[in-house]
């Protein structure tokens, strides 16, 4: 069995604790080799949960809302397991079969047009008025900038002919 990254261990423990007891995991001292920056830095994260090769939930924040990265991971892991509208909540019997990916987002930067995007390297945020959508980088089946933008626009509920502001960001992906 390969060694689990601390970010992934936090996500897994957050989901298991919440599903089994309804409690919010906060025992970060129990995470082996926890980098101190996870308790100091404040940034947005996404947590994706898969069962085999199938997505089981994926939720994140565009801007950080918790005190630190570790708490942000906990929030988004529980949300991915219980609040992703595409899936029913995770059940306790599924827990041993789940795999987690944690993306820690770098600060988004505005870009003037899509030529500054690369779907393998950058995630994209689209914004039109109060509507906003995000798509992570390097996703299976998302091979073109136009595809990446189209999915983000659809997620935001933006009409395809509406003008959008574009932002790009990188992630540190932990599997």
N, C-alpha and C positions, 0 to 999 in steps of 0.2 A: 504494500500500500504506500502510495507516495505521500510525502509530508504535506500537510495542509498549510497554506499561507494564513497568517493571522487575520487578514481581512475576510477571508472565506470562513475561517473558524468563527469569527464574530457573527457573520450572517447565519451560519448553520445553527449556532447556539441560540441566537435570537429567535429563529423560527421554531426550533425544538422546544425551547422554554415557553414560548407563547402558546403553541399548539397544545402542549401537555398540561400547562398550568394557568394559562391566561396572564402570566406575569411578563414584565418587560425585563429582558436580560441586561444586567449592568455590572457583572462580575468580571471586569476586564483584566483583573489580576490572574484569572484562571486561564488566560490565553497565552500559550507558550510563545516566547520570542516576539512579544508585542512591541512594535516600534513606538517610541515615545511620541513621534509626530502625530500618530493617530489620536492621541489624547490632547494634543495641543492645536494642531491645524484645524481650520474650519473650511470645508469645501463641499460641494455637491457630490452625490454618489448615485449610482444605479445598482440595483441588485436584480439579477436574473436567476430564475430557478428553472432547472430542467429535470424531467423524469425521463431517463434514457436520452433519446435525441429530440424529444418533444418539449417545447416551451411549456412551463407550468405557471409562470408568473414573472413579470418584469415591471418594476416600479422604481422611480427615482425622483430626484429633485434637480431643478435647473439651477437654483441658488440654494446655498446651505441654509437650513432652518434650525439646526441643533447646535449645541455648544462645540462639538468637535467631530472629527471624521468617524470615530468609533460609534458615537451616538447616531450619526447620520446613517451609517450602515445598518444599525439595529432598526431604526425607523423604517427604512426602505425594504429591509428583508421581511419584516412583519407585514408590511403593506403588500409586497409582491406575493406573499403566501396567502393573504386573506382578503385583499381588496382589489386585485386586478380584475376589472369588470369582464375580461374575456374568459375567465376561468372560475370554477367553484373554489371555495377555500380549500387549502391543503388539509388533508385528514391525517391523523396520527399514524395510521397504518402505512402511509406513503413515505414517512420521514426517512427510513433507511435507503430508499431508492433515489433520493433527490441529490442533485449536484448544483453548486452555486458558482456564479461569476459575479465579482464585484468590480465595477468601473468607478474609479475616482477621477472626477472631471477636473481638468485645468480650467482656469478662468476663460470664458468665451471672449472672442475678439470679433468686432464687427468687420465685415468684408464688403467691398463695393459691388462685387458680382460673383457669379458661380465659378469663374475661372480660378478662384483661389481655393476651391474645394478639391478634395480627393477622398472618395468614400472609404478607402482602405486606411487612410491616415487620420482624417478629421471627421468628427461628428458635426452635425449641422443643427442650428436652431433657426426656425423661421418665425417671424413675428409680423402680425398685421393688426394694428389697433391693440385690443386687449387679448387677442388670440395668439397663442404661442404653441409651437410644436418642436419636439426634439427627436433626433434619430442618432443613435450611437454609431461610431465608426466600425468598419471591418465586420459587417454583418453578412452572413451567408445569403447569397442571392441579390445583394445590393452592390452592383458592380459599376454603376454609372452615377455621375453627379445628378443627372436629371431624375433618375429613379430615386435617389436619396432625398432630393428636395420634394418630389411628388409624395413620397410616403410621409415626410414631416408635415407637409401642407395638409394632407388628408387627416393626419392625427390631430392637427390643430383645429380642424373644421373651417379652414380657410378655403374660399372659392379659388379655383385655379387661375382665374383672371384677375384676382386681387393682387396689388403690389405687395411685396414682402421685404422686410429687412432681413438680411442674412448674417449669421454669426457662425464662426467655426470654433471648434475646441478639440483638444487632444484628451485622451484618457490614459490612465495607468490601469491596465486590465489585470485582475488577480483571479486566477482559476485554481 
